[in-house]
Amino acid sequence: MNNRLKVLRAERGWSQQDLAGRIGVSRQSVNAIETGKYDPSLPLAFRIADVFEMPIEAIFLRD
C-alpha cells in the first residue's frame, strides 16, 4: 500500500523517531511503513490518522 507518511512527517518537521513516539511504535516500524515494507494494522492506521488530523484515505493510498 502506498502512503504519504514521509511527506506529511517532513511537512511538520518531525523525525521518524518523533512520529514513532506519537503513535507508540519503534522508529524502525515508521521506516518500514514509509517504505512500503509493512502495512499498518487498522488500529495503528487510525492512530496515524489522528496524529496528522486527517482521514486514513488521505494518508494511505490504494496501489
N, C-alpha and C positions, 0 to 999 in steps of 0.2 A: 504494500500500500504506500503510495506517495504521500508526502506530508510537507507542510510549510513550517515545521517546527524550528529549523535552523534560522530561517529568515525572520520569523516572529521573535525569536530569542534575541537575535542580533539587533533588531529594531529597538529593543528595550535595554540593550547594553548588558544583558545577562550572560554569564559564562555557563557552560554546561553544568558546572558544579552548583551555581546559583539556582538554575532551574531544577536540578535534581533535589536540592533541599526543599524547594517549594512544593514538589509533588511527591516527595517521600521515596525516591529511588536513588540508585547509585549514578555517578557521572557516566559510568560505562553503559548503563541502561539508556540514558539520554542519548549517548552517541549511537548506540545500536538502533534506536528508534529513528533518529535523524538520518542515518544512512540506509534505512530500509531493511536492516538485517533482523529487526524484531518488530512485530506489530503489537502494540499495547493491548492489554485486556480492556474490556469496556469500562470497568470502574476507573482504570488508570487514564483512559482517554477522556472520561468525564472530568477527572482532576486536572488534567492538562487544559481542557477547555475552560474550566473555572478559573484557573490561574491567568489565562490570557483573556478572560471575559469575552469569549467568542463561542459560537456553536461548533460542535465537533466537525460538522461538514465544512466549516471554513478552514480547518486545520488539516484534516485527513481527507485525501482525495482518492477517488477510485482510479485504478490503473487504466 
